Amino acid sequence: MTGDELLGFLRTRRSVRAFADRPVERDVLERLFEAAITAPSSTNRQPWRFAAVTSPETRRAIVDAVHRRCEEIKAVIRRSHHAEDFGAYGDFFWEPLAAAPVIVVPQTRAYPDLIAELVASGGGDPAAYSTPAAMQAELCSTSAAVMNLLAQAHAEGLGACWMAGPTVGRDEIHALLGITPPWHMVGAIAVGWPEAQPPAQPRKPVGKVVTWFP
Protein backbone atom coordinates (compact mmCIF):
# COMPACT_ATOMS: atom_id res chain seq x y z
CA MET A 1 0.00 0.00 0.00
CA THR A 2 1.36 3.40 -0.94
CA GLY A 3 1.12 6.52 1.15
CA ASP A 4 -1.55 7.95 -1.12
CA GLU A 5 -3.55 4.71 -0.92
CA LEU A 6 -3.43 4.69 2.86
CA LEU A 7 -4.47 8.33 3.02
CA GLY A 8 -7.37 7.64 0.67
CA PHE A 9 -8.44 4.70 2.84
CA LEU A 10 -8.37 6.80 6.02
CA ARG A 11 -10.40 9.52 4.36
CA THR A 12 -13.22 7.05 3.75
CA ARG A 13 -13.48 5.95 7.39
CA ARG A 14 -16.65 7.12 9.14
CA SER A 15 -18.18 6.98 12.61
CA VAL A 16 -21.10 4.61 12.02
CA ARG A 17 -24.10 4.72 14.35
CA ALA A 18 -26.68 2.60 12.46
CA PHE A 19 -26.13 -1.12 11.98
CA ALA A 20 -27.65 -4.02 10.09
CA ASP A 21 -29.27 -6.84 12.08
CA ARG A 22 -26.39 -9.20 11.44
CA PRO A 23 -23.87 -10.75 13.84
CA VAL A 24 -20.14 -10.18 13.52
CA GLU A 25 -18.12 -13.37 13.27
CA ARG A 26 -15.61 -14.14 16.02
CA ASP A 27 -12.64 -14.40 13.63
CA VAL A 28 -13.41 -10.93 12.25
CA LEU A 29 -13.51 -9.47 15.77
CA GLU A 30 -10.23 -11.18 16.64
CA ARG A 31 -8.55 -9.39 13.73
CA LEU A 32 -9.73 -6.08 15.17
CA PHE A 33 -7.96 -6.85 18.42
CA GLU A 34 -4.88 -8.15 16.62
CA ALA A 35 -4.71 -4.77 14.90
CA ALA A 36 -5.26 -2.92 18.17
CA ILE A 37 -2.33 -4.55 19.95
CA THR A 38 0.13 -3.56 17.23
CA ALA A 39 -0.12 0.02 18.50
CA PRO A 40 2.90 1.69 20.10
CA SER A 41 2.87 2.20 23.86
CA SER A 42 4.98 4.02 26.40
CA THR A 43 7.95 1.80 27.38
CA ASN A 44 6.04 -1.04 25.64
CA ARG A 45 3.81 -1.50 28.68
CA GLN A 46 0.78 -2.20 26.45
CA PRO A 47 -1.58 -0.80 29.10
CA TRP A 48 -4.78 -1.92 27.43
CA ARG A 49 -7.51 -4.51 27.73
CA PHE A 50 -10.77 -4.91 25.81
CA ALA A 51 -14.16 -6.32 26.71
CA ALA A 52 -15.95 -7.69 23.63
CA VAL A 53 -19.64 -7.88 24.47
CA THR A 54 -21.82 -9.90 22.10
CA SER A 55 -24.34 -11.23 24.63
CA PRO A 56 -27.71 -9.53 24.00
CA GLU A 57 -28.46 -9.48 27.71
CA THR A 58 -25.20 -7.82 28.68
CA ARG A 59 -25.39 -5.37 25.80
CA ARG A 60 -28.89 -4.39 26.90
CA ALA A 61 -27.69 -3.93 30.48
CA ILE A 62 -24.92 -1.62 29.29
CA VAL A 63 -27.34 0.39 27.17
CA ASP A 64 -29.81 0.64 30.04
CA ALA A 65 -27.11 1.86 32.40
CA VAL A 66 -26.08 4.64 30.02
CA HIS A 67 -29.69 5.51 29.18
CA ARG A 68 -30.64 5.84 32.85
CA ARG A 69 -27.75 8.17 33.57
CA CYS A 70 -28.60 10.30 30.54
CA GLU A 71 -32.19 10.64 31.72
CA GLU A 72 -30.96 11.67 35.16
CA ILE A 73 -28.75 14.32 33.59
CA LYS A 74 -31.64 15.55 31.46
CA ALA A 75 -33.87 15.84 34.52
CA VAL A 76 -31.31 17.99 36.31
CA ILE A 77 -30.66 20.24 33.31
CA ARG A 78 -34.41 20.75 32.78
CA ARG A 79 -34.47 22.64 36.07
CA SER A 80 -32.16 25.29 34.65
CA HIS A 81 -32.39 27.85 31.87
CA HIS A 82 -30.29 25.43 29.77
CA ALA A 83 -33.15 22.93 29.48
CA GLU A 84 -33.07 23.00 25.68
CA ASP A 85 -29.29 22.90 25.32
CA PHE A 86 -28.88 19.23 26.20
CA GLY A 87 -32.07 18.21 24.42
CA ALA A 88 -31.70 14.87 22.65
CA TYR A 89 -27.89 15.11 22.73
CA GLY A 90 -27.65 12.48 25.44
CA ASP A 91 -29.40 9.97 23.18
CA PHE A 92 -26.20 9.81 21.13
CA PHE A 93 -24.52 8.35 24.23
CA TRP A 94 -26.54 5.13 24.08
CA GLU A 95 -28.42 4.79 20.78
CA PRO A 96 -25.44 3.50 18.72
CA LEU A 97 -24.74 0.92 21.43
CA ALA A 98 -28.37 -0.24 21.30
CA ALA A 99 -28.17 -0.73 17.53
CA ALA A 100 -24.80 -2.52 17.45
CA PRO A 101 -24.39 -6.31 17.65
CA VAL A 102 -21.05 -5.83 19.42
CA ILE A 103 -20.00 -3.41 22.14
CA VAL A 104 -16.27 -3.11 22.74
CA VAL A 105 -15.18 -1.48 25.99
CA PRO A 106 -11.49 -0.50 25.87
CA GLN A 107 -9.74 -0.20 29.20
CA THR A 108 -6.50 1.28 30.41
CA ARG A 109 -4.56 1.40 33.63
CA ALA A 110 -2.00 3.71 35.17
CA TYR A 111 1.43 2.49 36.19
CA PRO A 112 3.62 3.83 39.01
CA ASP A 113 5.27 7.07 37.96
CA LEU A 114 8.90 5.95 37.95
CA ILE A 115 10.28 9.29 36.80
CA ALA A 116 8.43 11.06 39.62
CA GLU A 117 9.92 8.61 42.11
CA LEU A 118 13.42 9.17 40.74
CA VAL A 119 13.02 12.96 40.87
CA ALA A 120 11.75 12.74 44.44
CA SER A 121 14.66 10.50 45.42
CA GLY A 122 17.00 13.29 44.33
CA GLY A 123 15.16 15.82 46.48
CA GLY A 124 13.28 17.37 43.57
CA ASP A 125 9.62 18.21 43.23
CA PRO A 126 7.96 15.81 40.74
CA ALA A 127 5.21 18.38 40.12
CA ALA A 128 7.81 20.65 38.54
CA TYR A 129 8.46 18.16 35.76
CA SER A 130 6.35 16.62 33.01
CA THR A 131 6.31 13.09 34.36
CA PRO A 132 4.52 10.14 32.69
CA ALA A 133 1.49 10.69 34.94
CA ALA A 134 1.20 14.26 33.67
CA MET A 135 1.75 13.01 30.13
CA GLN A 136 -1.15 10.54 30.49
CA ALA A 137 1.12 8.05 28.78
CA GLU A 138 -1.15 5.04 29.29
CA LEU A 139 -4.24 6.87 28.02
CA CYS A 140 -2.32 8.03 24.94
CA SER A 141 -1.13 4.47 24.29
CA THR A 142 -4.59 2.97 24.66
CA SER A 143 -6.07 5.63 22.38
CA ALA A 144 -3.55 4.62 19.71
CA ALA A 145 -4.70 1.00 20.08
CA VAL A 146 -8.33 2.04 19.68
CA MET A 147 -7.52 3.97 16.50
CA ASN A 148 -5.88 0.84 15.07
CA LEU A 149 -9.03 -1.10 15.93
CA LEU A 150 -11.22 1.46 14.17
CA ALA A 151 -9.02 1.37 11.06
CA GLN A 152 -9.12 -2.43 10.97
CA ALA A 153 -12.90 -2.39 11.38
CA HIS A 154 -13.13 -0.13 8.35
CA ALA A 155 -10.83 -2.46 6.38
CA GLU A 156 -13.12 -5.40 7.27
CA GLY A 157 -16.15 -3.55 5.94
CA LEU A 158 -17.49 -3.01 9.45
CA GLY A 159 -18.77 0.22 10.91
CA ALA A 160 -17.71 1.50 14.31
CA CYS A 161 -18.21 4.49 16.55
CA TRP A 162 -15.96 5.24 19.53
CA MET A 163 -17.80 7.34 22.11
CA ALA A 164 -16.85 9.00 25.37
CA GLY A 165 -20.52 9.51 26.31
CA PRO A 166 -21.10 5.99 27.69
CA THR A 167 -18.71 6.75 30.54
CA VAL A 168 -21.64 8.46 32.29
CA GLY A 169 -22.63 4.88 33.19
CA ARG A 170 -19.11 3.92 34.16
CA ASP A 171 -19.81 2.52 37.63
CA GLU A 172 -22.55 0.18 36.42
CA ILE A 173 -20.58 -0.85 33.34
CA HIS A 174 -17.53 -1.58 35.46
CA ALA A 175 -19.66 -3.80 37.70
CA LEU A 176 -21.29 -5.57 34.75
CA LEU A 177 -17.96 -6.36 33.08
CA GLY A 178 -15.87 -6.97 36.20
CA ILE A 179 -13.63 -3.98 35.58
CA THR A 180 -11.77 -3.22 38.81
CA PRO A 181 -8.91 -0.87 39.77
CA PRO A 182 -6.37 -0.10 38.43
CA TRP A 183 -8.36 -0.60 35.20
CA HIS A 184 -10.99 1.82 33.93
CA MET A 185 -12.99 2.13 30.73
CA VAL A 186 -11.96 4.49 27.93
CA GLY A 187 -15.37 5.10 26.40
CA ALA A 188 -17.17 2.40 24.43
CA ILE A 189 -17.19 1.35 20.77
CA ALA A 190 -20.30 0.29 18.86
CA VAL A 191 -19.31 -2.26 16.20
CA GLY A 192 -21.36 -3.91 13.46
CA TRP A 193 -22.09 -4.14 9.76
CA PRO A 194 -23.13 -0.66 8.65
CA GLU A 195 -26.70 -0.11 7.60
CA ALA A 196 -25.49 2.71 5.35
CA GLN A 197 -22.33 4.69 4.76
CA PRO A 198 -22.64 8.04 6.53
CA PRO A 199 -21.69 11.14 4.57
CA ALA A 200 -18.27 12.66 5.10
CA GLN A 201 -18.08 15.24 7.85
CA PRO A 202 -16.16 18.46 7.23
CA ARG A 203 -12.55 18.48 8.38
CA LYS A 204 -10.41 21.44 9.26
CA PRO A 205 -7.77 21.90 6.57
CA VAL A 206 -4.16 21.08 7.36
CA GLY A 207 -3.28 24.77 7.10
CA LYS A 208 -5.50 25.52 10.11
CA VAL A 209 -4.26 22.79 12.41
CA VAL A 210 -0.51 22.70 11.67
CA THR A 211 2.05 25.33 12.59
CA TRP A 212 5.30 24.89 10.70
CA PHE A 213 8.67 25.75 12.22
CA PRO A 214 11.10 25.45 9.29
N, C-alpha and C positions, 0 to 999 in steps of 0.2 A: 504494500500500500504506500502510495506516495504522500507527501505532505499535503498536497492539494486534495487528494482523495479523502484523507482523514478529516481535513477541515470541512469538506463538503458533507461528509457523514455526520459530523458533530452539529453542523448547521440544521440538519433535518431532525435532530432529536427534539422531542416535545415532552412537556409534563402532561400526562394523560390521566384524566379523571373519570372517564366513562369506559366500561369494559364489557366485552361479550360474555355471555353465560357459558363459559368453557373453562375447564380446569387447565392448569399449567403442569406439564409433566415434571416429575421429580428430576430427571436428568437435565432438563432445561434449567431448572432452578439451581442445580448444583453448579452449572457453568457460570451462573451469575456470581455465586460465592467464590468460585475459583478465580474469576476476574477480580473480585473485590480484594482478595488477599494478595494480589500482586502489587498493591499500592505501596508506596514508600511510607516509612514510619520513623519517627524520632528514635535514634539509636537501635533501630530494628526491633522495637519492643512489640510491635503489632498489637496495639492496645484495643482490639476490637473483638466483638462477638455479634452474632446475629440470631434472632429468633425468627424462624420461618413458620408462619401460622397459616395452615390450610384447613384446619378443623372449622366447620361452619359454626359450631357452638362457641369456640374460643374467639373466632373473628367477631361474632355478634356481641360477645361480652366486651370486647375491646371497643367496638363501635358504641355500645350503650354507655360505657364509661365516659368516653369523650363527649357524646351527645348530652349526657346529664350535666357535665361540667359546663358545657357551652350554654345550656339553658339557665344554669345558675348565674353565669356571667351576664347573660341577657337580662335576667330579672333584676340584677343589681343596677345595670346601666340604665334600665327603663326608669329608675327613680331619679335620674339626673336629666339635665338639659341636653345630654348627648344620646338620648334614647334612640334616635334614628341613625346615629353614626355607626353603631355596631351592626344593626339591622340583621340581614341574613348572612353576614360575613362569617359568623361562627359555623354556619353549615358547611363551609368549605373545609373545616377541621375534621369532619367525620364522614361526609357523603362519599368521597372517593374510596375510603376504607370499606364502606358498606357495599359498594359496587364491585370491589376487587375480589377475585378468588384466592388471592394470597396477600397477606400482610407481613411485611418484613420489618422487624424492629431492631435497628442497629443499636449497639451499646458500646460504650467506652468506659475506661477506668483511668484514674489518675495514679501515677507512680510517685514514690518519695522523691522530693526535689533534691537530688544529689548536689547540684551546684550550690543551692542555698545552704546546704549543710557544710559544704567545703568553705564557702565564704564565711559562715558563722564560726567555723573552727579557727579561722585566721583572725577573728575579732571584728570582722566586717558586718555590715548591716545588709542582709539579703534583699531587703526591700529597695535598696539603692541600685540594685542590678536587675536586668531583665533575665530572670531565671526561667527554667522550663515551665514552672507553674504559671508565671505571668505570660509566657508565650502560648499557653494552652496547647502544648505540643501534642498531647494525646487526642484532643478534640480535632486538631488540624489533621492528624494522621488518619483518624477514623472518617473524617469528611472526605479525604482523598479516596478511601476505600469505597465509600458510598458512591462517589462519582464514577468509579470504575464499574460498579454494579449497574448504575443507570445506563452507562454506555453499552455494556454487554446486553442489557435488556433490550435496548434499541436494536442492536445487531441481531438479536434472536427474533425480532419482529414483535416483541412484547411492548406494552406501554407501561409506564411507571410514573409515579408522582411522589417525590420526597417532601414531607411536610413537617414543619415545626409545631403546627397547631395541636396535634394529638397529645403533646406533652402536658396539656391542661389536665389530662386524665392520668398523669404519670403514676401516682400512688397506686391506683387500682390496676393499671397495666403492669406495673412492677409485681404486684401481688399475683396477678393472673399468670404471669410468665416466669415467676420465680426469680426475678431480677433483684439481687441483694447487693449491698455495698461490698466492694468499692465500685460496682458497676452501676451505670445509669443509662437510660435510653437517650438516643440522639434523634428525636423525631420518630416518624414511622413512614414506611414506603408502601403505597398501594401498587400492586403488580398484577397484571393480567393481559389478556389479548385485547387490543384496543377495539372499541366499537367503531371509532372513526379517528382519522388523523386530525388533531386540532390544528387550526391555522397558526402560522408563525407569529410570535409576539415581537413587537419592536425591540431592538437592541440599541443601546447607546453605541455610537461609532467609536472605533479605536482612538480617534483623535481627541475624544472627550474623556477617556478613562486612562490614558497613558501620558505620562510626562517624561519626555526624553532628556537625558543628561549626556550629550555627546562629549 
